[in-house]
Amino acid sequence: MQKKESYIKKMLLLLLLLLLSFPYIQKTIHLFDLKPLKGAIIIPEESKWSIESWFLGTYQEQQEKYINETFGARSLFIRINNQIAFSLFKKAKANGVLIGKENYLYEEAYIKAYYGTDFVGEDSITHIMQRLKFIQDTLHKLNKNLILAFAAGKGTFYPEYFPENRKTKKGKTNHQTYIKLAKQLAIDHIDFNTYFAQQKNKSKYPLYTQYGIHWSYYGSCIAADSLIRFMEKKRNIDMPNLFWNKVEICQPKDGEYDVADGMNILFKLKSFDMAWPEVQFQSDSGKIKPSVLVVSDSYYWGIFNFGISKVFDKSHFWYYNRQIYPDSYIKPLDASEVNLQEEISKHDVFIIMATEATLPTFGWGFIENMYYTLKGENTQKKFKEDIEALKKRIKADEKWMRVIEEKAKKNNISVDSMLASDAKWVIQNIKK
């Protein structure tokens, strides 16, 4: 009996030692091919030893950060921890993510947008829309068009699955106010947010996903088709249209599962099937292809990625009025680096698109830049100079730079892009 107990104790001790050694073994010889974590993951650099860094303690501090982020099987242990939090406690180990009824996933900003708790005020929105009216009228004189596109939001589409503790009284919203003023001022716009909600129980295929934050792939196809037809109508032209003859029915994938992916749990969540049309484009023979510049949040990525650029002559996507695509695929190019007057001359149609959650910062500085440029005020050069000066000040401020680095990690962008974005925001709001 004693021999048996001794044997069990030895085996348990051996097992414990193996478990403790597993991270080292995994990092050294990579026993298992583990799936990497998704989201804003920034690996700190390994600390370089020196006598000075040792006695200052910076070597130990940096090395601790490096080891904590790179030990063997880290991704597996994090997924196990996140899965336990999700399955047992209905908590999401992802920044800003909330778990609703029947495990519908939301980002908090969409719930705030639905209830209007992020409302920026009618005066503020009126000010923006009056500038957009001026921009539209000025572009019309140049035979160019401005189109506002209000992308669908998950809050408006699926309010019935909100967590009970997040429900509140619905007030005035940014989306409602923008639509009201767009109609009053006769500004060309497409309200996908309202349309998608109306088609929720009529659409042949799902327009929104359970575990993603963006519209479905099918939804992005519908939005792209609508944008093309809207441009045709406004410019009185015949463009190459998109179409599909085949539709793949499958479980959510890619962007349709993006919030769940960001939660980094062990097991894939089962959902209702989604539709993936095999998108094709008409021949451009005899068609007119306008040059288009789109300033948008992440909702344009789905449209951009399946090749809508094929129906345009020139096509540029200014992501949050920062990175310019497709140029940035080759070499990073920021919107602040180009001459806006020249960009206006190169393009026929300007689309500004945002979902309800990003409307508090609608345009991200593009509207102001367009307004001043079309008014003939030479503010862009001064604006750039102000930004560069502020960036230098921020870099010299250790605490401020630490905040910038944390925000860059959270938003999954480079520190330089976050630095430029924050500098722009400060300069714009000082002017306001």
C-alpha positions in Angstrom: 0.0 0.0 0.0 2.8 2.4 0.9 4.7 1.5 -2.3 1.6 2.3 -4.3 1.1 5.7 -2.6 4.8 6.5 -3.1 4.5 5.6 -6.7 1.5 7.9 -7.2 3.2 10.8 -5.4 6.3 10.3 -7.7 4.1 10.3 -10.8 2.2 13.4 -9.7 5.5 15.1 -9.0 6.8 14.1 -12.4 3.6 15.3 -14.1 3.9 18.7 -12.2 7.6 19.0 -13.3 6.6 18.3 -16.9 3.9 20.9 -16.8 6.2 23.5 -15.3 8.8 22.6 -18.0 6.4 22.6 -20.9 6.7 26.3 -21.8 10.5 26.0 -21.9 10.4 22.8 -24.0 7.8 24.3 -26.4 9.8 27.5 -26.9 13.0 25.5 -27.4 12.0 22.7 -29.8 8.4 23.6 -30.7 6.7 20.3 -29.9 3.3 21.6 -31.1 2.3 23.9 -33.9 0.1 26.3 -31.9 -2.3 28.9 -33.5 -1.0 32.4 -32.9 -3.2 34.9 -31.1 -5.2 37.4 -33.1 -5.7 41.1 -32.5 -3.4 43.9 -31.4 -0.4 41.8 -30.3 2.9 43.7 -30.1 6.0 41.7 -29.0 8.5 43.8 -27.0 12.1 43.6 -28.0 14.5 41.5 -26.0 16.5 43.6 -23.7 20.2 44.2 -24.4 22.4 43.8 -21.4 24.8 46.5 -20.4 26.3 47.5 -17.1 24.3 50.8 -17.1 21.0 49.1 -17.9 21.7 46.4 -15.2 22.2 48.9 -12.4 19.4 51.2 -13.6 17.0 48.2 -13.6 15.9 48.9 -17.2 17.4 45.6 -18.4 15.4 43.5 -15.9 12.2 45.5 -16.6 12.4 45.1 -20.4 13.5 41.4 -20.1 10.5 40.7 -17.9 8.1 42.2 -20.4 9.8 40.2 -23.2 9.6 36.8 -21.3 6.0 37.4 -20.3 5.0 38.0 -24.0 7.1 35.2 -25.6 7.3 32.2 -23.3 6.5 28.8 -24.9 2.8 27.9 -25.4 1.7 31.4 -24.2 -1.0 31.5 -26.9 -2.4 28.1 -25.7 -2.6 29.2 -22.0 -4.2 32.5 -22.9 -6.8 30.6 -25.0 -7.6 28.2 -22.2 -8.0 31.1 -19.7 -10.2 33.0 -22.2 -12.3 29.9 -22.9 -13.0 29.4 -19.2 -14.0 33.1 -18.8 -16.3 32.8 -21.8 -17.9 29.4 -21.1 -18.3 29.6 -17.3 -18.7 33.4 -16.6 -19.9 34.8 -19.9 -17.0 37.3 -20.0 -15.0 38.3 -23.1 -11.2 38.8 -22.6 -11.1 41.3 -25.3 -11.2 45.1 -25.0 -14.6 46.6 -25.4 -16.3 43.3 -26.3 -19.7 42.4 -24.6 -21.5 39.1 -24.7 -25.2 39.5 -25.4 -28.1 37.0 -25.3 -27.5 33.7 -27.1 -23.8 34.6 -27.2 -24.3 37.5 -29.7 -21.1 39.5 -29.6 -21.0 43.3 -29.6 -18.4 46.1 -29.3 -19.6 48.5 -26.6 -19.5 51.5 -29.0 -22.4 50.1 -31.1 -24.6 49.8 -28.1 -23.8 53.4 -27.1 -24.5 54.5 -30.7 -27.9 52.7 -30.7 -29.1 54.4 -27.4 -27.5 57.7 -28.2 -25.3 57.9 -25.2 -22.4 58.9 -27.5 -24.5 61.8 -29.1 -22.2 64.7 -29.9 -25.0 67.3 -30.1 -27.2 68.7 -32.9 -25.2 71.9 -33.2 -22.0 70.0 -33.8 -23.5 67.8 -36.5 -25.3 70.8 -38.1 -21.9 72.6 -38.3 -20.4 69.5 -40.1 -23.4 69.1 -42.4 -23.3 72.8 -43.5 -19.7 72.3 -44.5 -20.6 69.1 -46.4 -23.3 71.1 -48.2 -20.7 73.6 -49.3 -18.4 70.8 -50.4 -21.1 69.1 -52.4 -22.3 72.3 -54.1 -18.7 73.3 -55.0 -17.9 69.8 -56.4 -21.1 69.9 -58.5 -19.7 73.0 -60.2 -16.6 71.0 -61.1 -18.8 68.1 -62.4 -17.8 66.0 -59.3 -20.0 64.3 -56.7 -20.0 63.9 -52.9 -21.8 60.8 -51.5 -22.3 60.1 -47.8 -22.8 56.4 -47.0 -24.1 55.5 -43.5 -23.0 51.8 -43.1 -25.2 49.4 -41.2 -24.4 49.0 -37.4 -24.8 45.9 -35.3 -26.6 47.8 -32.6 -29.4 48.9 -34.9 -29.5 45.5 -36.6 -29.5 43.3 -33.4 -30.8 45.3 -30.4 -32.9 42.4 -29.2 -29.7 40.5 -28.1 -28.2 43.3 -26.0 -27.0 42.3 -22.5 -29.7 43.2 -20.0 -27.3 45.3 -17.9 -26.5 47.5 -21.0 -30.1 48.4 -21.9 -31.1 52.0 -21.2 -33.6 54.6 -22.5 -33.1 55.4 -26.1 -32.3 59.1 -26.8 -31.4 61.2 -29.8 -28.6 59.5 -31.9 -25.9 60.8 -34.2 -27.2 58.6 -37.0 -30.8 60.0 -36.8 -29.5 63.6 -36.7 -27.1 63.1 -39.7 -30.0 61.5 -41.8 -32.4 64.3 -40.8 -30.0 67.0 -41.8 -28.9 65.2 -45.0 -32.5 65.3 -46.1 -33.0 68.9 -45.1 -29.9 70.1 -46.8 -30.4 67.8 -49.9 -27.0 66.2 -49.4 -26.6 63.0 -51.5 -26.5 60.0 -49.1 -27.3 56.3 -48.8 -28.7 55.1 -45.4 -27.6 51.5 -45.3 -28.2 51.4 -41.5 -32.0 51.9 -41.8 -32.3 49.8 -45.0 -30.5 46.8 -43.6 -32.7 46.8 -40.5 -35.8 47.0 -42.7 -34.5 44.0 -44.8 -33.5 41.9 -41.7 -36.4 39.4 -42.1 -36.8 39.8 -45.9 -33.3 39.3 -47.2 -32.6 35.9 -48.8 -29.3 35.6 -46.9 -28.1 37.0 -43.6 -27.0 40.6 -43.8 -25.3 40.6 -40.4 -23.3 38.1 -38.4 -23.6 36.7 -34.9 -19.9 36.8 -33.9 -18.6 39.6 -36.1 -19.0 43.3 -35.9 -19.2 44.1 -39.6 -21.9 43.4 -42.1 -21.8 40.0 -43.7 -19.9 39.3 -47.0 -23.3 39.1 -48.7 -24.2 42.4 -47.0 -21.0 44.1 -48.3 -21.9 42.8 -51.9 -25.4 44.4 -51.6 -23.8 47.7 -50.3 -21.3 47.7 -53.2 -24.0 47.2 -55.8 -26.0 50.0 -54.3 -23.0 52.4 -54.3 -22.3 51.7 -58.0 -26.0 52.2 -59.0 -26.2 55.4 -56.9 -23.1 56.8 -58.7 -24.7 55.8 -62.1 -27.8 57.7 -61.2 -26.1 60.8 -59.9 -23.6 61.1 -62.8 -26.0 59.8 -65.4 -23.5 57.2 -66.7 -23.5 53.5 -67.3 -20.8 51.7 -65.2 -19.7 48.1 -65.1 -22.0 46.4 -62.6 -21.2 43.5 -60.4 -23.2 40.2 -60.4 -23.0 36.6 -59.2 -24.4 33.3 -60.5 -23.1 31.1 -57.6 -23.4 31.5 -53.9 -21.4 29.4 -51.4 -23.3 28.6 -48.2 -20.9 28.1 -45.2 -20.2 28.9 -41.6 -19.0 32.5 -40.9 -15.4 33.1 -41.9 -12.8 35.9 -42.2 -14.4 39.2 -41.2 -17.7 37.6 -40.4 -16.0 36.1 -37.3 -13.7 39.0 -36.3 -15.0 39.7 -32.8 -14.9 36.0 -31.8 -11.4 35.8 -33.3 -10.3 38.7 -31.2 -11.5 36.9 -28.1 -8.8 34.2 -28.7 -10.8 31.2 -27.3 -10.0 27.5 -27.8 -13.1 26.4 -29.8 -14.8 27.9 -32.8 -18.4 29.0 -32.1 -21.2 27.5 -34.1 -23.5 30.0 -35.9 -26.1 30.1 -38.6 -24.8 29.7 -42.2 -23.7 32.7 -44.2 -23.7 33.4 -48.0 -20.6 34.1 -50.0 -21.5 35.1 -53.6 -18.9 34.5 -56.3 -18.7 38.2 -57.4 -18.0 39.0 -61.0 -17.9 42.3 -62.9 -19.3 43.2 -66.3 -16.9 44.0 -69.1 -16.0 47.7 -69.1 -16.4 47.8 -72.9 -18.6 50.8 -73.7 -18.9 51.6 -70.0 -17.8 54.7 -68.1 -15.5 54.3 -65.1 -15.3 57.3 -62.7 -12.3 57.9 -60.5 -13.3 57.5 -56.9 -11.8 58.5 -53.5 -13.3 56.8 -50.4 -12.8 57.9 -46.9 -14.1 55.3 -44.5 -13.8 53.3 -41.4 -13.3 49.5 -41.6 -16.7 48.9 -43.2 -15.2 49.6 -46.6 -12.6 46.9 -46.3 -15.0 44.1 -47.3 -16.1 46.1 -50.4 -12.5 47.1 -51.3 -11.1 43.5 -50.9 -13.4 41.8 -53.3 -12.3 44.1 -56.1 -14.8 47.0 -56.5 -11.8 49.0 -57.9 -12.4 47.2 -61.2 -15.4 49.4 -61.9 -13.5 52.6 -61.3 -10.8 54.3 -63.4 -8.8 55.4 -60.3 -9.7 54.1 -56.9 -8.2 55.2 -53.5 -9.3 54.2 -50.0 -8.3 56.5 -47.2 -8.7 54.4 -44.1 -9.8 56.7 -41.3 -8.3 59.5 -43.4 -4.9 58.1 -42.5 -3.4 55.2 -44.6 -4.0 55.4 -48.3 -4.7 52.2 -50.2 -3.7 50.5 -52.4 -0.5 52.6 -52.2 0.2 51.6 -48.6 0.5 47.9 -49.6 3.8 48.8 -51.2 5.0 51.7 -49.0 3.1 53.4 -46.2 1.4 56.5 -47.4 -0.5 58.8 -45.0 -3.3 61.2 -46.2 -1.4 64.1 -44.6 1.5 63.5 -47.1 -0.5 64.2 -50.2 -1.7 67.4 -51.8 -5.5 67.5 -51.3 -6.0 70.0 -54.1 -4.3 67.6 -56.6 -6.4 64.7 -55.2 -9.6 66.7 -55.8 -8.6 67.3 -59.5 -7.8 63.5 -60.0 -11.1 62.1 -58.7 -14.8 62.4 -59.9 -16.6 61.0 -56.9 -15.8 61.4 -53.1 -17.5 58.9 -50.7 -17.4 59.4 -47.0 -18.7 56.3 -45.2 -19.0 55.4 -41.5 -21.0 53.1 -39.3 -23.0 54.4 -36.4 -20.3 53.6 -33.8 -17.7 55.9 -35.6 -20.1 58.8 -36.3 -18.8 60.8 -33.3 -15.6 61.5 -35.3 -17.2 61.4 -38.8 -14.8 62.3 -41.5 -11.8 62.1 -39.3 -10.5 65.5 -40.4 -11.2 65.0 -44.1 -14.3 67.2 -44.1 -12.5 70.1 -42.6 -9.5 69.7 -45.0 -11.9 69.5 -48.0 -13.8 72.6 -46.8 -10.8 74.8 -46.4 -9.2 73.6 -49.6 -12.3 74.2 -51.7 -12.7 77.7 -50.1 -9.2 78.5 -51.4 -7.8 79.0 -47.9 -4.1 77.8 -47.8 -4.5 76.0 -44.5 -3.2 72.5 -45.5 0.5 73.5 -45.4 0.0 75.3 -42.1 -2.0 72.3 -40.8 0.9 69.9 -41.7 3.4 72.1 -40.1 1.4 72.3 -36.9 1.1 68.5 -36.8 4.9 67.9 -37.3 5.6 70.4 -34.5 3.2 68.7 -32.2 4.6 65.3 -33.0 8.1 66.4 -32.0 6.6 67.7 -28.7 4.9 64.4 -28.0 8.0 62.4 -28.8 9.9 64.5 -26.2 7.2 63.7 -23.6 7.8 60.2 -22.1 4.4 59.9 -20.5 2.5 61.1 -23.6 4.5 58.7 -25.8 3.6 55.8 -23.5 -0.1 56.6 -24.0 0.4 56.7 -27.7 2.1 53.3 -27.7 -0.8 51.8 -25.6 -3.4 53.2 -28.0 -1.5 51.9 -31.0 -1.5 48.5 -29.5 -5.2 48.7 -28.8 -6.0 49.8 -32.3 -3.6 47.4 -34.0 -1.8 50.2 -35.9 1.8 51.4 -35.9 3.0 53.8 -33.3 3.8 56.4 -36.0 0.2 56.2 -37.4 -1.2 56.6 -33.9 1.2 59.5 -33.2 0.0 61.3 -36.4 -3.6 60.6 -35.7 -3.4 62.0 -32.1 -1.5 65.0 -33.3 -4.2 65.7 -35.9 -7.0 65.3 -33.3 -5.3 67.8 -31.0 -4.7 70.4 -33.7 -8.3 70.1 -35.0 -9.9 70.4 -31.6 -7.7 73.4 -30.6 -9.0 75.1 -33.8 -12.6 74.3 -32.8 
